[in-house]
Amino acid sequence: MFKKLIQAVTGKKDSPVTTKNTSKKDHQPARDTHKAAHVAHNPEGKKPVRQHKEQNNSQKSRAAEAETPWSLSDFAVEPEAGKTRFHDLGLPDSVMRGIHKLGFSYATPIQAETLPATLRGRDAIGQAQTGTGKSAAFLLTILNRLLTNQPAERFASEPRALVIAPTRELVMQIGKDAEGLAKYTGLNIVTIVGGMDYEKQRAQLRNHVVDVLVATPGRLIDFMRSQDVFLDQVEVLVLDEADRMLDMGFIPDVRRIVRGCPPKDQRQTLLFSATFNYDVRILIDQWTKDPLSVVIEPESVATDRVEQRAYLVAATEKFRLLERVLREEKPELCIIFANRRDLTRNLCDKLMKHGHKAVLLSGEVSQEKRIKTLERFRAGQVNIMVATDVAGRGIHVDGVSHVINYTLPEDPQDYVHRIGRTGRAGAKGVSISFVSEDDAFELPALEKYLGTKLELTQP
């Protein structure tokens, strides 16, 4: 027994320990061992505390700002016909302060349709594209739940809410959105993705009480195997972009993660997907209980605020046309999409040789460099980002004036996600597609998906 306790405290084991994650009962002994480690660290049996004596500068800054007097009367929004105010939803004042700080006044359609039900604890499935405000829809549900239902006992490594998303970029963006909305709540948001410092993420899980965990499936499975995270206390489970996770082969991992959570009648489940194909519908039936269904048509994202142009051009003339577009349009911020990593790399190099300030975002770029690249682009230090579809979903950069499809995507959904990078937050945007003899093969499926013809012109 003493040997097991020492192993629990030090984290050293004679052999790897795995967890079945089939039910709370299956991994309860491992969880008890982990709690024993907390007791060994703290002989008086005190629960782990969220606030530590040593705070970094950002924590001190947040604490100082939170102490500044604020009341709901500082957030005045006049009622408007056909719109839902956040004031009408009965959210806690600390959450309303975060909404006010971010500059939001009225709920988007998906927020207005889902929040009245999800705030009462009902499951929901939403068909919505990136840019419709779905992240805030499920994050506000989570924050309201955690603040209005306080558990008697908390331990590290046990998140109360879990958000799963397929890509590192999307997870990082959701984590950033969560921190903004939860800024004045005192809740701890932890984001874990592959390609980042493993031990640092492990320390965040083991040494602090975790309220909201945002994760990619692969890295979360790693921490479940090492018994650094336990999911049997999850109250709200969110699966974002379920269709994408299906396409990327994550569903076996996601199934294992869901089995590690409480049963569906003992948790709230929110599932969002760009499409509801047969496979996604099977998952919905398995993982939700009497869910509210909300559909936000993708065409509204694709066409309402974005001017779409398509130019017929020979493949050998694309770069010359690109230079002309950049010279004549003078975009404030521009994302250029291409289908292959080697093409984006060569294109970025060529642009820089011709005097443009351009950065590259693709799967071959390390995660840390991706984050720095996005921050430079957001800050306007560079105005051109060349990217594969890794940037098509989940990347929110305000002020993108132009999206250029250097090659048309093979999946029509990716076209909608690409041009959804512009025309955000009510602003107008421009999408320009280069259609060569090779790209022409993608046109019929794309036009069928959009429900309209793309007018092709000679540049």
C-alpha positions in Angstrom: 0.0 0.0 0.0 2.8 2.4 0.9 4.5 1.6 -2.4 1.3 2.4 -4.3 0.9 5.7 -2.5 4.5 6.8 -3.3 3.8 5.9 -7.0 0.7 8.0 -6.9 2.5 11.0 -5.4 5.6 10.8 -7.6 3.9 9.7 -10.8 6.4 6.9 -11.2 5.1 3.5 -12.1 6.6 0.1 -12.6 4.5 -0.3 -15.7 2.2 1.9 -17.8 -1.3 2.1 -16.4 -4.3 2.2 -18.8 -7.9 3.1 -18.2 -10.8 1.3 -19.8 -13.0 4.4 -19.7 -16.2 2.4 -20.1 -17.9 3.7 -17.0 -17.3 5.6 -13.8 -17.0 2.3 -12.0 -14.2 1.0 -14.3 -11.8 3.8 -13.6 -12.9 4.7 -10.0 -9.9 3.0 -8.4 -7.5 5.0 -10.5 -9.3 8.2 -9.6 -9.2 7.3 -5.9 -5.4 6.7 -6.2 -5.1 10.1 -7.7 -7.1 11.7 -4.9 -4.9 9.8 -2.4 -2.0 11.6 -4.0 -3.6 15.0 -3.2 -4.1 13.9 0.4 -0.4 12.8 0.6 0.6 16.2 -0.6 -1.7 17.8 1.8 -1.8 15.8 5.1 -4.7 18.0 6.5 -6.9 16.7 3.7 -7.6 20.2 2.3 -9.0 20.4 -1.2 -6.7 21.8 -4.0 -7.2 25.5 -4.2 -7.7 27.4 -7.4 -5.7 30.5 -6.4 -2.0 30.1 -5.7 0.3 32.5 -3.8 2.5 33.1 -6.9 0.5 34.8 -9.6 1.9 35.8 -13.0 1.5 39.3 -14.3 -1.5 38.4 -16.5 -3.3 36.9 -13.5 -2.6 40.0 -11.4 -3.9 42.2 -14.2 -7.1 40.2 -14.5 -7.6 40.3 -10.7 -7.1 44.0 -10.6 -9.6 44.6 -13.5 -12.1 42.3 -11.8 -12.0 44.5 -8.7 -13.0 47.6 -10.8 -16.7 48.4 -9.9 -19.2 47.3 -12.6 -22.9 46.7 -12.7 -25.4 45.6 -15.3 -26.5 49.2 -15.7 -23.1 49.9 -17.3 -24.2 47.6 -20.2 -27.2 49.3 -21.8 -28.7 47.7 -24.8 -32.1 48.9 -26.1 -34.7 46.2 -27.1 -35.0 45.8 -30.8 -37.7 44.0 -32.8 -36.5 40.6 -34.1 -33.4 40.5 -32.0 -32.5 38.8 -28.7 -30.5 40.7 -26.1 -28.2 38.8 -23.8 -30.0 40.7 -21.0 -33.1 38.6 -21.9 -31.4 35.3 -21.1 -30.9 35.6 -17.3 -27.1 35.1 -17.4 -25.0 35.7 -14.3 -23.6 39.3 -14.0 -20.0 38.1 -14.2 -20.7 36.5 -17.6 -22.6 39.6 -18.8 -19.6 41.7 -17.9 -17.4 39.4 -20.2 -20.0 39.8 -23.0 -19.9 43.6 -22.5 -16.1 43.7 -22.5 -16.1 41.8 -25.9 -18.5 44.3 -27.4 -21.5 42.0 -28.0 -25.0 43.3 -27.7 -27.5 41.0 -29.5 -27.4 37.2 -29.9 -26.7 35.7 -33.3 -29.5 33.5 -34.8 -28.0 30.2 -33.5 -27.5 31.7 -30.0 -31.0 33.1 -29.9 -32.5 29.8 -30.9 -30.4 27.5 -28.7 -29.7 29.4 -25.5 -33.2 29.6 -24.1 -33.3 25.8 -24.1 -29.7 24.9 -23.3 -29.5 27.3 -20.4 -32.3 25.2 -18.9 -30.1 22.1 -19.3 -31.6 20.6 -22.5 -29.3 18.8 -25.0 -29.0 20.5 -28.4 -27.7 19.8 -31.9 -26.8 22.7 -34.2 -26.1 22.7 -37.9 -24.0 25.8 -38.3 -20.9 26.9 -40.1 -17.9 28.7 -38.6 -18.7 32.4 -38.1 -22.3 32.0 -36.9 -21.5 32.4 -33.2 -21.9 28.7 -32.2 -18.8 28.8 -30.0 -20.4 31.5 -27.8 -23.7 29.5 -27.8 -22.2 26.5 -26.1 -19.6 28.5 -24.0 -22.4 30.6 -22.4 -24.3 27.5 -21.7 -21.3 26.0 -19.9 -20.5 29.1 -17.9 -24.1 29.5 -16.7 -24.2 25.9 -15.6 -20.9 26.0 -13.7 -21.7 29.2 -11.9 -25.3 28.3 -10.9 -24.5 24.7 -9.8 -21.5 24.7 -7.4 -20.3 21.2 -6.3 -19.4 20.5 -2.7 -16.0 19.0 -3.4 -13.5 19.6 -6.2 -10.3 17.8 -7.2 -7.6 18.6 -9.8 -7.7 16.6 -13.0 -11.5 16.5 -13.0 -13.0 19.1 -15.5 -16.7 20.0 -15.1 -17.1 20.8 -18.8 -15.4 19.3 -21.8 -15.2 20.7 -25.4 -13.8 18.5 -28.1 -12.8 19.9 -31.5 -10.9 18.3 -34.4 -8.1 20.7 -35.1 -5.5 22.5 -33.0 -6.4 25.9 -34.4 -10.1 25.5 -33.6 -9.3 24.3 -30.1 -7.0 27.3 -29.5 -9.7 29.6 -30.8 -12.4 28.1 -28.6 -10.1 28.4 -25.6 -9.4 32.0 -26.4 -13.2 32.7 -26.7 -13.8 30.9 -23.4 -11.2 33.0 -21.6 -12.8 36.2 -22.9 -16.3 35.3 -21.8 -15.2 33.8 -18.5 -12.8 36.7 -17.7 -14.7 37.9 -14.6 -16.1 34.5 -13.4 -13.1 33.1 -11.6 -13.4 29.9 -13.7 -10.3 28.1 -14.9 -10.1 27.4 -18.6 -7.5 24.8 -19.8 -6.6 24.1 -23.4 -4.7 21.0 -24.5 -3.6 20.2 -28.0 -0.8 18.2 -29.6 2.4 19.8 -30.7 2.7 21.9 -27.6 4.6 21.5 -24.3 3.3 18.2 -22.9 4.6 18.6 -19.3 3.2 22.2 -19.1 -0.2 20.9 -20.1 0.1 18.0 -17.7 0.9 20.4 -14.8 -2.2 22.5 -15.7 -4.4 19.4 -15.3 -2.8 17.9 -12.2 -2.0 21.0 -10.1 -5.1 23.1 -10.6 -8.9 22.7 -10.4 -10.1 22.6 -14.0 -13.5 24.0 -14.8 -13.6 24.0 -18.6 -11.3 21.7 -20.6 -11.0 22.3 -24.4 -9.1 19.6 -26.2 -8.2 17.8 -29.4 -9.2 14.1 -29.2 -5.6 12.7 -29.6 -4.0 14.7 -26.8 -6.9 14.1 -24.5 -6.6 10.4 -25.0 -2.9 10.7 -24.1 -3.8 12.3 -20.8 -6.6 9.8 -20.1 -4.1 6.9 -20.6 -1.6 8.5 -18.1 -4.4 9.2 -15.6 -3.8 12.9 -15.6 -7.4 13.7 -16.4 -10.7 12.0 -15.3 -13.9 12.7 -17.1 -16.5 11.2 -14.7 -17.3 14.6 -13.3 -18.1 16.2 -16.6 -21.5 18.0 -16.5 -21.5 19.5 -20.0 -20.0 17.8 -23.1 -19.6 19.7 -26.3 -18.6 18.0 -29.6 -17.8 20.8 -32.2 -17.5 20.0 -35.9 -18.6 16.4 -35.5 -18.6 16.0 -39.3 -15.0 17.0 -39.5 -14.0 14.7 -36.7 -15.7 11.9 -38.7 -13.8 12.8 -41.9 -10.4 13.0 -40.0 -10.9 9.5 -38.4 -11.3 10.7 -34.8 -14.6 9.0 -34.1 -13.0 5.9 -32.3 -11.1 8.3 -30.0 -14.2 10.4 -29.5 -16.3 7.3 -28.6 -13.7 6.4 -26.0 -13.8 9.9 -24.6 -17.6 9.9 -24.4 -17.5 6.6 -22.6 -15.3 8.2 -20.0 -18.0 10.8 -19.3 -21.1 10.2 -17.2 -24.0 8.6 -19.1 -26.0 10.9 -21.4 -28.9 11.1 -19.0 -26.5 12.4 -16.3 -24.8 15.1 -18.4 -25.8 17.8 -20.9 -24.6 17.2 -24.5 -24.3 19.8 -27.2 -23.3 18.7 -30.7 -22.5 21.0 -33.6 -21.8 20.0 -37.2 -21.7 21.6 -40.6 -23.7 18.8 -42.0 -25.9 16.0 -40.6 -25.1 13.0 -42.8 -26.2 9.5 -41.8 -23.1 8.8 -39.7 -23.4 12.0 -37.7 -27.1 11.3 -37.1 -26.2 7.9 -35.6 -23.8 9.6 -33.2 -26.5 12.1 -32.3 -28.9 9.3 -31.3 -26.2 7.6 -29.3 -24.9 10.6 -27.4 -27.8 12.9 -26.8 -31.2 12.8 -25.0 -34.2 14.5 -26.5 -32.1 17.2 -28.2 -33.3 20.5 -29.5 -32.4 20.7 -33.2 -31.4 24.1 -34.8 -30.3 24.6 -38.4 -28.6 27.7 -39.6 -28.4 27.5 -43.4 -24.8 27.7 -44.7 -25.8 29.8 -47.8 -26.4 32.8 -45.5 -22.7 32.7 -44.5 -21.5 32.1 -48.0 -23.4 34.8 -49.9 -25.0 37.5 -47.8 -21.9 39.6 -46.9 -19.3 38.2 -49.3 -18.9 39.4 -52.9 -17.9 36.3 -54.9 -15.9 36.5 -58.1 -14.5 33.7 -60.2 -11.9 34.3 -62.9 -11.1 31.9 -65.8 -7.3 31.6 -66.0 -4.7 29.2 -67.3 -2.7 27.5 -64.5 0.5 29.1 -65.8 -1.0 32.6 -65.5 -2.3 32.3 -62.0 0.6 34.0 -60.2 0.6 36.9 -62.6 -3.1 37.3 -62.0 -2.6 37.1 -58.3 0.0 39.9 -58.4 -2.4 42.0 -60.4 -5.3 41.4 -57.9 -3.1 42.3 -55.0 -1.8 45.5 -56.7 -5.3 46.7 -57.8 -7.4 45.6 -54.8 -4.9 46.5 -52.1 -6.4 44.2 -49.5 -6.1 45.1 -45.8 -5.8 41.5 -44.8 -5.8 38.7 -47.3 -5.9 34.9 -47.0 -4.8 32.9 -50.1 -5.9 29.3 -50.0 -4.4 26.4 -52.0 -4.9 22.7 -51.7 -1.4 21.3 -51.1 1.3 22.1 -48.7 4.1 22.3 -51.3 2.0 24.7 -53.4 1.4 27.0 -50.4 5.0 26.9 -49.5 6.2 27.8 -53.0 3.5 30.4 -53.4 4.5 32.1 -50.1 8.2 32.1 -51.0 7.4 33.6 -54.5 5.3 36.3 -53.0 8.0 37.3 -50.6 10.6 37.4 -53.4 8.3 39.8 -55.2 8.2 42.2 -52.3 5.0 41.2 -50.5 4.8 40.6 -46.7 3.4 37.0 -46.5 3.3 34.2 -44.0 2.6 30.5 -44.3 0.0 28.5 -42.4 -0.1 24.7 -43.1 0.1 21.3 -41.5 3.9 21.2 -41.9 4.3 24.4 -39.7 4.8 23.6 -36.0 2.1 24.5 -33.6 4.1 27.2 -31.8 5.0 28.8 -35.1 1.4 28.7 -36.2 0.3 30.6 -33.1 3.0 33.3 -33.7 2.1 33.4 -37.4 -1.6 34.1 -36.6 -0.7 36.7 -34.0 1.5 38.6 -36.6 -1.4 38.4 -39.1 -4.0 39.6 -36.6 -1.8 42.5 -35.6 -1.3 43.6 -39.2 2.4 43.1 -39.2 1.9 41.1 -42.4 -1.2 41.4 -44.6 -1.0 38.2 -46.6 -1.4 34.7 -45.2 -1.0 31.7 -47.5 -2.8 28.6 -46.1 -4.2 25.2 -46.7 -7.6 24.3 -45.4 -6.1 23.8 -41.9 -6.9 27.6 -41.6 -10.3 27.3 -43.2 -12.1 26.2 -40.1 -11.9 27.8 -36.6 -9.6 30.7 -37.4 -11.2 34.0 -36.4 -9.3 37.0 -37.6 -11.2 40.3 -37.7 -10.7 42.6 -40.6 -10.0 40.0 -43.4 -11.0 41.9 -46.4 -10.2 39.4 -49.1 -10.1 35.6 -49.5 -8.4 34.3 -52.7 -8.9 30.7 -53.8 -5.7 30.0 -55.7 -7.1 26.5 -56.3 -10.7 25.5 -55.7 -11.1 23.1 -52.8 -12.1 19.5 -53.5 -14.8 19.6 -50.9 -17.6 22.2 -51.5 -17.9 22.7 -47.7 -14.4 23.9 -47.5 -15.2 26.6 -50.0 -17.9 27.9 -47.7 -15.5 27.7 -44.7 -12.8 29.5 -46.7 -14.8 32.5 -47.8 -16.3 32.6 -44.3 -13.0 34.0 -43.2 -14.1 37.3 -44.6 -17.4 39.2 -44.3 -17.4 38.6 -40.5 -19.2 40.5 -37.8 -21.4 42.3 -40.3 -18.6 43.6 -42.4 -18.4 43.1 -46.2 -15.8 40.9 -47.8 -14.5 39.8 -51.2 -13.9 36.3 -52.4 -11.9 35.7 -55.6 -11.5 32.2 -57.1 -9.0 31.3 -59.8 -10.5 28.6 -62.1 -8.1 26.8 -64.4 -8.6 23.8 -66.5 -7.9 21.6 -63.5 -10.2 23.5 -61.1 -13.1 23.3 -63.5 -13.7 19.7 -62.5 -14.7 20.9 -59.0 -17.3 23.5 -60.3 -20.4 21.3 -60.7 -20.4 19.9 -57.2 -19.6 23.3 -55.7 -22.4 25.0 -57.6 -24.8 22.3 -56.6 -23.8 22.7 -52.9 -24.2 26.5 -53.1 -27.5 26.2 -55.0 -26.3 28.9 -57.5 -24.0 29.3 -60.5 -20.7 31.0 -60.1 -20.3 33.6 -62.8 -17.0 33.0 -64.5 -15.3 36.0 -66.1 -12.1 36.7 -68.0 -9.7 38.8 -66.0 
